[in-house]
């Protein structure tokens, strides 16, 4: 603070000394310095402003409110073909008050439907991980295998997993394994690609450490390769699960049985549109939770 | 065993195959180190001094000549040569303790208790007992380099190989670690081969300074024997006439005789 009174008299003689441009700049700087010093301490501002997360939460709430408002408007204009938010809310309360009832294979609570879908995703994804991770390691490690796999992966990656469904039905002659098989196919590519990428990204330094310390193959794998590749593998898991959750709804619509996708189709046949909207929200929320869980897992295993 | 010729680098040449044809990095390198000696390799960047260190480490195989350590030819990396890398190369998912333990596990066929003691002792030697359970990203650059030194020393190597170990550190931390290294070397009697481009560091630490000519086809351009008494103190040396002479000799070689054309 003692610098401020000293700066003011210094600025005046410089300005008075003439039209020299450098002097003018200096004077302007001195003025700016005085102005800056004259401002109250920044903490005064910070106290007045709401914390960042409150603003974020308000924005999120505003966005949701806007969405529900538009929905209500569309519902009103559409003459009741699309149920309004209140109707859907009432239906949801009713459905979620008893999510685990079971009246035969075609009439089960939404909880059972979600769980069956998750189970299919889990099994299909688990199989894909069991195949894809070792394959990814090998493809990442050996150039020849990588060149061998590249055209196959490039060819099949852009194919919608649902295109594989008839092959699954043909192979397994049952709906449930066919749906799991579709999940397997769609989870496989991200697992292979990301694991292989991770193996290729291992810094040469770490491999040199392994050589200098003369580590056994097992130690090289457990202490260096695996931890170095883990973050990439988790990215693969996240992408796989994301795609699998998208695909399972469509697959179940086609195969039937118990599952959230089939439930959507069933409610469409019953013309219970409010239930379809509930299903959409449920699918979204479950997908969001899966994503968040995997993001947390990824954060746990990131080193920096 | 011939302790005066503990490490023998004999007529070593190193040629890399590149896309643009062969690249001769080192040519006709002859160097002998006695046990307990501290030798630094100094030269401009790209002169192949790190290549030479990697040859001794066994990370590279020479295309000509051979290297013998304690009368055995070096055929690959091994725990008889402890390497400290410039960028510390600690594994980020292991604690300092685990990083050092990883090195000891493989070398000594001893009960677990002994191995643990060795690890604790090595970390104590570099003054890091308090940071054993910390992860590399939780400690400073200087501390990481100390863990690197502990990891190399814990194997009780015949030679300690240091590849510009303090190059990435700030000047004050570097000075502290140089003093620390001198203390450790005094205490353990280690044989050390170190790569550096810092003239003061070379004169302060070495028994001999090996000056390398510019690459390609780098060779040993001269060897300076540092006949300063030990223990050495950086403050006392600052005004020491002999220190200044030695420093000038190395500077003269680097900046007059071997000035890079490109620089």
Boltz contact constraints between the chains, C-beta under 6 A:
constraints:
  - contact:
      token1: [A, 205]
      token2: [B, 89]
      max_distance: 6.0
  - contact:
      token1: [A, 208]
      token2: [B, 59]
      max_distance: 6.0
  - contact:
      token1: [A, 209]
      token2: [B, 89]
      max_distance: 6.0
  - contact:
      token1: [A, 211]
      token2: [B, 77]
      max_distance: 6.0
  - contact:
      token1: [A, 212]
      token2: [B, 77]
      max_distance: 6.0
  - contact:
      token1: [A, 212]
      token2: [B, 83]
      max_distance: 6.0
  - contact:
      token1: [A, 213]
      token2: [B, 103]
      max_distance: 6.0
  - contact:
      token1: [A, 214]
      token2: [B, 78]
      max_distance: 6.0
  - contact:
      token1: [A, 214]
      token2: [B, 79]
      max_distance: 6.0
  - contact:
      token1: [A, 214]
      token2: [B, 106]
      max_distance: 6.0
  - contact:
      token1: [A, 227]
      token2: [B, 93]
      max_distance: 6.0
  - contact:
      token1: [A, 303]
      token2: [B, 92]
      max_distance: 6.0
  - contact:
      token1: [A, 303]
      token2: [B, 93]
      max_distance: 6.0
  - contact:
      token1: [A, 304]
      token2: [B, 137]
      max_distance: 6.0
